[in-house]
Amino acid sequence: MRLVIVAVGQRVPDWAQTAWDDYAKRFPHELKVELKAIKTEPRGSKTVEQLYAAERKRIEEAIPKGARIVALDERGTSMRTTALADRLKEWQLGGTDVALVIGGPDGLDPEFRQAAHERIRLSDLTLPHAMVRVLLIEQLYRAWSVNANHPYHRE
């Protein structure tokens, strides 16, 4: 099973890439984590609908066929780390890849967001995209550590 993080936006600061790389290498071989960075549509004089459509097309192309789609959304379900650990266990038992999707500056296309299998919220705060990537992979690693009785997570 793979966890595929699909994130709109290609450039992140060095600190964010270093943090991502550090967490990504910690996962066990049976739980692969992969990042697919999607080009942000140039803003220019395009409407929000045009931006959504262009980014949605790129996002959908990056999602593995048959994957469970989890949209990160400020209106999504809030969950504690232990609840995320439970979801991760369910995803692993389901055996299909899971794509966790981080939208661009304008968020995700509303229809795409609505069609996702799940919508989760990482925080009530508005976070920079680079921080969201790091926070997401850290929480996924923490969820794995809960399930594995690894000492990384302490309650």
PEWO-V769105 format. One record per residue. N is the residue number from 0. RES is the residue in one letter. OMEGA is omega in degrees with one decimal (* if undefined). Layout:
<<N,RES,OMEGA> <N,RES,OMEGA>>
This chain:
<<0,M,177.7> <1,R,166.7> <2,L,-178.4> <3,V,177.2> <4,I,178.7> <5,V,-173.5> <6,A,175.7> <7,V,-177.5> <8,G,-173.0> <9,Q,-174.8> <10,R,173.2> <11,V,177.9> <12,P,-179.5> <13,D,-178.1> <14,W,-178.8> <15,A,178.2> <16,Q,178.0> <17,T,179.0> <18,A,178.3> <19,W,-178.0> <20,D,-179.4> <21,D,179.9> <22,Y,-177.2> <23,A,-177.7> <24,K,-179.3> <25,R,-175.8> <26,F,178.0> <27,P,-176.1> <28,H,-179.2> <29,E,177.8> <30,L,-178.0> <31,K,174.5> <32,V,-175.3> <33,E,176.5> <34,L,172.3> <35,K,179.5> <36,A,-176.8> <37,I,179.4> <38,K,173.7> <39,T,178.4> <40,E,177.6> <41,P,-173.5> <42,R,177.2> <43,G,-177.6> <44,S,-178.3> <45,K,176.1> <46,T,177.4> <47,V,178.5> <48,E,177.7> <49,Q,177.9> <50,L,178.0> <51,Y,-176.4> <52,A,-178.2> <53,A,-179.6> <54,E,178.6> <55,R,179.2> <56,K,179.8> <57,R,179.1> <58,I,-177.6> <59,E,177.5> <60,E,-177.3> <61,A,-177.1> <62,I,178.3> <63,P,179.9> <64,K,177.7> <65,G,-177.7> <66,A,171.1> <67,R,-176.2> <68,I,177.8> <69,V,-179.7> <70,A,171.9> <71,L,-169.8> <72,D,-179.7> <73,E,177.6> <74,R,-177.9> <75,G,-179.3> <76,T,174.6> <77,S,178.6> <78,M,174.9> <79,R,-179.8> <80,T,-179.6> <81,T,176.2> <82,A,176.0> <83,L,176.7> <84,A,177.1> <85,D,179.0> <86,R,179.5> <87,L,178.1> <88,K,178.0> <89,E,179.4> <90,W,-179.5> <91,Q,178.9> <92,L,177.8> <93,G,173.5> <94,G,179.6> <95,T,175.7> <96,D,177.0> <97,V,176.7> <98,A,175.9> <99,L,-168.1> <100,V,177.5> <101,I,-178.4> <102,G,179.6> <103,G,-177.4> <104,P,179.7> <105,D,-178.9> <106,G,-179.0> <107,L,174.3> <108,D,-176.7> <109,P,179.4> <110,E,176.7> <111,F,180.0> <112,R,-179.1> <113,Q,-177.6> <114,A,-179.7> <115,A,178.2> <116,H,179.9> <117,E,173.4> <118,R,179.0> <119,I,179.8> <120,R,177.5> <121,L,-174.3> <122,S,171.7> <123,D,179.7> <124,L,171.5> <125,T,-174.9> <126,L,173.5> <127,P,-175.2> <128,H,178.8> <129,A,179.2> <130,M,179.5> <131,V,178.1> <132,R,-178.1> <133,V,179.7> <134,L,-179.3> <135,L,-177.9> <136,I,177.5> <137,E,-179.4> <138,Q,175.4> <139,L,176.9> <140,Y,178.8> <141,R,178.5> <142,A,176.8> <143,W,-177.3> <144,S,175.4> <145,V,-177.4> <146,N,-177.3> <147,A,-174.6> <148,N,178.4> <149,H,-176.6> <150,P,179.5> <151,Y,-178.8> <152,H,176.1> <153,R,179.9> <154,E,*>>
